Amino acid sequence: MKTTTVKGLIIKETKVGEGNKIFTVLTEEMGKIQVSAAGVRSFKSKISGACSLFCYSKFIISKGKSIFNVSSADCIYNFFNLRNDFEKLSYATYFCDLAGSVMVEQQDNSALKLLLNTLYYLEKHDNYSVIKPVYELRLMTVCGFAPLISCCNSCGGKDGITYFSVDDGIVYCSKCSKRTNMTEDTYMALMYILCCDDNKIFSFNASDEVIKQLNSFSENYVLVQTGSRLKSLDYLKSNFQII
């Protein structure tokens, strides 16, 4: 049977039967795939440590009837510290669920690098009110749902942008729209998040007002683009305070 070696992050796992698992993996080589691991829940399993939620591992897989089967797995990084903090765990779960909801099976792997970078950052920092909107907006961008905010949708001007239409993903200047829902600082933060280098997405400072507006925009924009609200987000908001 032909085998393939892939590297990927486990973003969801489901227990099957007495000792098996089916998990969703974001891979570098094949995008999002479904993988079955037989006997992996047994204490005798040699690959159980590499086949757990949030593990970034190297897998040897083969194509089954409907999903892939794993024959070997080695953990590269397990994000262990996320499991020691319930709040971090809740955010990590939401971030993984969101990536899984927007990615198409076996297509495009653009979300993997972003998710890995975000989880690395989340392990070491607790500025959740910044991490969440940055991840949401950047994920929409890398998956092809970027809002068009470089200039006013009406006149094409780049100055005095004061309104962001979440439903349409476009912006307007104060001359073209009487509606106002963001400050100049918020607009600059939006531009930075969507356009900066991958390794600098969290490298900015913002006031509480800007962070509050960013959270409102990002969460509602995700809802418009995906058409559904994730249970992991509801759980996060019901248990922890988000600006």
Secondary structure, DSSP 8 states (H G I E B T S, - for coil): --EEEEEEEEEEEEEETTTEEEEEEEETTTEEEEEEETTTTSTT-SSGGGSSTT-EEEEEEEE-SSSEEEEEEEEEE--GGGGG-HHHHHHHHHHHHHHHHHS-BT---HHHHHHHHHHHHHHH---HHHHHHHHHHHHHHHTT---EEEEETTT---SSEEEEETTTTEEEETTT-S-----HHHHHHHHHHHHS-GGGTT-----HHHHHHHHHHHHHHHHHHHSS--HHHHHHHHHS---
